Amino acid sequence: MRASIEVADIFRAAGPAYRAAHAGRLSLAQLKVMSAIENCRTAALGGHVEACEDCGQWRIAYNSCRNRHCPKCQSAAARTWLAEREADLLPVGYFHVVFTLPAEVADIAFQNKALVYDLLFRAASETMLTVAADPKHLGARIGITAVLHTWGSAMTHHPHVHMIVPGGGIAPDGSCWISSRPAFLLPVRVLGKLFRRLFLTRLVALYDAGQLGLFGTLAHLAERRAFLHHLAPVRGKRWVVYAKAPFAGPEAVLAYLSRYTHRVAISNSRLIAFDERGVTFRYKDYRRDGADRQQVMTLAADEFIRSFLIHVLPRGFHRIRHYGLLAGSARRASLALAHKLLDVAASPDDDTPGEPDDYRPPCPCCGGRMIVIETFERWGQPRGPPHASATNRETAP
């Protein structure tokens, strides 16, 4: 069922004025995201007509934009991605680890998204792999699925990486599986210190190589002494690395991943109202506990759009990455060895693409199977219903 208010509604109503007011200051990627969301599941992208095989009920289904920033398109993308990842799961406990950048560094990341977000991934993953390989801690090679989020609940800029990590790994010589303690993976203070050192060392190297762009409120950091002075407070500050208790089995891991891997800055379900006052939505204030954590905020439409667009990722940037046992071409062999060492049968891993899953909703009248009876091109319109008894037109959710 369609949400009563959608991000697309806000973009269609306030987007043209916003583009006109900010002409020349919006990136091509941001403009494309706005256009994709505005046109998603409308006649602008074409579509098809579905009819029920049993009762003849029919409806119009418009095509999706499939943009990774579109709130409506991510549920289907998540289903497809999760089906591919199911074979990667091991019969062990899984941990959730979060690496967060301090505010002083987040400001630099905002102006250098591709470089600093990539550095965040590399420093966090190397930290995990290094500490896990240390015999004082785990002494094993682990696997990591990492997902970048750049927002806080109120759509503020808050870059951090979520990691899903199996509770153990393969011994360096490949002879056995080394399990972590049931409720403890790696010491977060050790992770935080190494993460801070790796990240800051490489951030300064990027600066010295002239690769960082610093302008606006950060223009004064173009002088090296000022740049180092800006970073001085965070060198002695504890960097937040958070580890949650392990999940209760592989099904819980998949359920969690489905909520995190393809999340966007705000979902349609959090929107409450859109009127002359602006956009009202729900958010979580993590400084509060209990029922007080759920809060409501209203932003002017222009500010809402601005807040959404600051989370548009650079073109070609991968926000889901895999490391260690799950990295690239070594994934299949590493997982096969892990299953062998754990003495469990490996899940089938067929690279041959099968028929795509059909997520077409059933007939709203009788629950029967809907089939496509007509397609129409962009900006086209379907023909009228074949007979007067089939006049109910519903846009597919």
Order of alpha helices (4+ residues) and beta strands (2+ residues): alpha-alpha-beta-beta-alpha-beta-alpha-alpha-beta-beta-beta-beta-alpha-alpha-beta-alpha-beta-beta-beta-alpha-beta-alpha-beta
